[in-house]
Amino acid sequence: MRPYLVIDLEATCDDGPLVPRGQMEIIEIGAVLVDGADLIPIATFQTFVRPVRHPRLTPFCVGLTTIQQADVDAAPRFPEALAALTRFMQQGQPPGDPPPLFASWGRYDRGQFELDARLHGVTLPFGGEHLNLKQAFSDRLGTRKLFGMHRALARSGLRLDGTHHRGLDDARNIAKLLPFCVGAFALPPPPAGWRSAHPAA
């Protein structure tokens, strides 16, 4: 069975005009390689990335992600970070096999990768496929509402481990939701006091 590559990105950001949406850049890549047969995580990857458009992190970004200026100042730029991620993806893969299926919570991560790839003139290693786990989760529930990762964990009876808005921690939490999203596990009944309205991030 083809493995999954669950990815979560953190990027430069601001709650004001300092970092426009089209100028955001990846500052952390977190990834979990998941066995396609039993859906068990088998390896993890993490790297910080040094931004070039807005090299100074805003106070909002630091507060949201806990990523420090020193973390990105010492990090590789996007092409080198992407090359390291590509090597991670290929570990144990027989030559000629398709790459692991890129999966993330929503469409943002795929779009941000494409933005950074255009900025640096590099090619992404994922192929054309992407699994939107946020949409898959709602499809399994039979609802049009979309749930943030934290809310989806609560609905599944799972706890959020680590630090929210950190790439590797969020990728690990998303990997826990993967079996529910692809239908390998049935979603349990809603926990006591569950409210389906107003899904939170």
N, C-alpha and C positions, 0 to 999 in steps of 0.2 A: 504494500500500500504506500502511496506517495506521502511523504512527511509534510507536515505543516510548519511554516515559519511565522510565528506570532510576533509581531513587531509593535512597539510603541515608541513614538518620537516625542521629544520635547524640543521647543523652538524658541528663538528670540520673540519677545512679545512685549506689549505695553498696554496699559488701560487708557492711554491717550494717543496722541498723534505721532509719537516718536518712532514707532515701528509699524508702518502700514502693513496690512495683511499680505500684499504682494511682495513685500520685502522681508518677510520672516525667513529665518534660516534654522536648520536643524542644529541643536546644540547637544543632544544626547540621542543615541540609538540604543534601545534595549530590545533584545530578541530572545525568544525561546524556541528551540527546535523540538517539535513534538512528533513522536512516532505515529505514522499514519494508521497502523493496525490497532494498537491498544490505546492510543491518545495519551500516552504518558510522556512528559517532558524528558528529553534525553541530554540536552546541552543548553547552555545559556551564553549570551554574548552581550557585552556592554562597552560602549566607548563614548566619551565626550567628543564634541566636534567644535572646531574653532570657527566662528562666523567671520565673514569679511565685510558685509554691508554695514552692519551695526555691531562692531566688535565689543562695545561696552554694553553689558547686560543692564537693563533698566531695573530699578528697585522693585517694580511690579513683578518682573520675570524672576528675580532672585527669590522674592517672597512666595511666589506661586510654586516654583520648582525646587527650591533649596539649592539649586546649582550655583556655585560661586564663580566669581570672575577668574580666580586662579585655576579652576577646573578647565575652563575653556581656553584660557591663555596657554596652557600646557598641552592642549589637545591637538591632534592632527586636523588638517582641513578636510573638507567633505570628500574629495577624491580618494585620499588615503584611507579615511574611515570606511568608505564604501568598498574599497578593495579588501579591507580586513573583514567586513561583513560577508563579502562574496566568498572568501576563503572559508569562513565559518559555515556558510550554506553548503559548500561542496564537500565537507568532511564526510567520509564514508559513502559518498555517492558514486555508484558505478559510472564510468564514462558513457556519455550518451543518454543518461537518464534525464528526465525533465527536472528543473529545479524544484525545491520544496514549494508548496503553495503558499504564497504570501497572504497572510490574514491579519486583520487589524480591527479595532473597535471603531467602525465608521469609515468614511471615505477620506477623512482628513490626512491620514498618514500617507496614503498613496499620492494624494495631491501635493503634499509637502515634499516628498521624494522627487516628484516630477519637477517641481519648482527649483530645487537645489541642483538637480541634474542639468537643467537648462542653463542655470547660472554658471556652472563649472564646465559645461560641454562634455559630460560623461554619459555613458549608457547604463541604465539600471539593469540588474541581473535577474529580475523576477519573471521576465516574459510578460505576456499581456494579461495574465490572470490575477485576480484579486478576490479574496473572500471577505465580504463586509459582515463581520460577526455581529455588529449591532443590529443590522437588518435581519440577519438570520435568527437572532434571539427573539425579536418581535414576531417573526414569521412562525416560530415554534409556539409562541403564546397565542397566535391568532389575533394579534392586535396591530393597529396602525401606529400606536404609540412607540416611540423610540426611547430606549432607556440608556442613561449613562452607565458606565461600568460599575460604579459603586452601587447604584440602585439595582442593577442586574445581579450583582453578587448577593445582595440582601434578598432579592426575589428567589434566588436559587438556594438559599439557606447556607451561603458561604460568607466568610468574613474577608474583609480587605486586609491583606498582609502587607507590611512594609509602608512606604511613604507614597501617598497618592501624588500624581504628577511627577513621578520619577520613572524614566524609561523602562529600566529592567524590572522594577517592582510592579509597574502596571502591566508589563508584558506577562509576568508570572501570574498575576491575577486574571488576566484575560485568558491565559492558557487553561486556567481552572474552569472557565466558562465554555471552552471549546466543545467538550463532549455534549453539553446541552444544546449548543448552537447547531451542531451537525446531526443531532438526533440520536446519538449513541446512548445518551442517558435521558430518561424522562424527567421533565421538570417536576419537582415535588409540589404538593399543594402550597398555596401562599402561606407564609408564616402568620402567626396570630397578629392581628393589628395591621396587616398589610393594607396599604391604600394604593390602588393601581394608578390613580390620577397623579398628575404633577411629578413625573419621573425626574429624579435629581441627577446631576452629573456625578 
